[in-house]
Amino acid sequence: MLPPDYLKRLRQVEVRARIVSEQLMGGRMVSVFKGRGMDFADVREYVPGDDVRRIDWNVTARLRKPFIKRHIEERELVVMLLVDVSASGHFGTATGNSAQADTKRELAAVLAGALAFSAIRDGDRVGLILFTEQVERFVPPKKSRAHVTRLLHEMLYAEPKSSGTSLTAALNFLNNLLHRPALVFVLSDFQDPAEESWQRALAATNQRHEVIALRTVDQRELELPDVGLALVQDAETGEVIELDTSDPEVRARWADLGERRQQELIATFRRGRVPELDVRTDQPWPQRLQKFLDYSAKRRVA
């Protein structure tokens, strides 16, 4: 059942997503949606300032002066959003002026919405896969503003049948679904216990497609406040533990575990050559996202 303030909340998230999209696509940023598929066109003589990495050494050797390859973009691009809607996404503790989203799920919706608006503005089609332990919803790629509004509705209000997380299920579904290369954004907190399985699936997907990981994080996953005895429940397994947050050693241990988890994930993405950015519910992120996507696009074109 939709909440009474459904239209208001959907509109708020849509407006925020469009504002971020305009920031992403404005200025001097290299569009992350360009340069994914490049077809060879011809060669031309090198002129100072050209990228030396594009030199065609065979033609250069034959004609005894430098020539570079010219490519044309293979359009249109398919952008796929893989969004984690498992129970851990309902977590969110940011308050006041620092709050960027009420929950990690809302944060993922704004992120994905911004990317979707940017994609359709660039003439690309964008599709959606919502997943938990299974694929919950698939929305085929299209390119209209009404389509993006539908995607936002699904991300905010779809009611999952499962509570856990299986990145492997989502990635395998994508690989069986799409046969041509696509630009794939995975939006998740990556709290999937089957680490070896999803890491293999991620590496396989990145060989077929261009994968970018956007990791949603809440501040309380990294640090605990001193609030005395507290019951902490794992949203996906239901396990409950009691913590004495007034104990400095408990808080230090919690922070250490959070930091180690972050470093392990960063190492995983680096091994798989998957660009990764953590986005927090309590910290401004649009400018960081713009720089990150700019860098990712330049790497892809190069």
Protein Blocks (a to p, Z undefined) as FASTA:
>chain_A
ZZfklmmmmmmmmmmmmmmmmmmmgcjbdcfkgoklccdfbdcdddehiafklpcfklmm
mnopacdddddddddddddddddfbfklmgcfbecjllmbfblklmmmmmmmmmmmmmmm
nopacddddddfbcfbdcdddddfklmmmmmmmmmmoccfbfbdcfklmmmmmmmmpmbd
cddddddehiafklmlmmmmmmmmmmmmccdddddddfklmbccdebjaddddfknopac
dddfkbmklmmmmmmmmmmmmmmmmmmmmmnopacddddfkbcfklmmmmmmmmmmmmmm
ZZ
